């Protein structure tokens, strides 16, 4: 009997410990759904509290990306797309349902998000307006919206642009998309979409340079912070980022000579 009582006590203690650790794990791990006030990082990503989600199925232009509008003029389509997402939210709370980690950047998760009171997801609305294209993997129901936006020449589709993924990779020979693309002006169009000197978006002062040597660490480029010895020497950056988190999510690593002051 004493042995059985002792065994029962140990088993009860183990059960309590297991439940406690399970609860701790649930608190520290990513939530399956989160509702909170939203901060729009860019047209691809929304921050709720300290969690940043990438809109599943959505590939929107980067903040430093340039497109051509229906009047053949260059325009900052990445900033416009971000502002369109902010308008859709209109300062309402947002619920994001987690659908899995971002393949290229595990700190961020993909999500299907809705603004308070909306039946249609933000993922679908942004694509239907033409300010983003569909992107794999997709759990959000956005393909019909993508087809509709292209057929209607909505948003980006009324002008000429390259897929955001190809812009991020610096793929200057990628397919040109949109109703205003002209095969007889291919060279001139690409010069606009990939300008020799990319304009810095407001409050986005981190410089990014595509670099073959960065691929050794699985990255596509290197980013440089203000105050780093390499910052002033990095002229004509290929990308501009608003935060280190954004740079890392785009596949860039910090320059080795960048060290925070002690």
Beta strands, then each sheet from edge to edge (+ up, - down):
strand 1: 33-40
strand 2: 45-48
strand 3: 51-55
strand 4: 58-59
strand 5: 67-68
strand 6: 74-75
strand 7: 93-101
strand 8: 109-115
strand 9: 133-134
strand 10: 161-162
strand 11: 176-177
strand 12: 206-210
strand 13: 221-224
strand 14: 239-241
strand 15: 252-254
sheet 1: 1+ 2- 3+ 8+ 7- 1+
sheet 2: 4+ 9-
sheet 3: 5+ 6-
sheet 4: 10+ 11-
sheet 5: 14+ 12- 13+ 15+
end
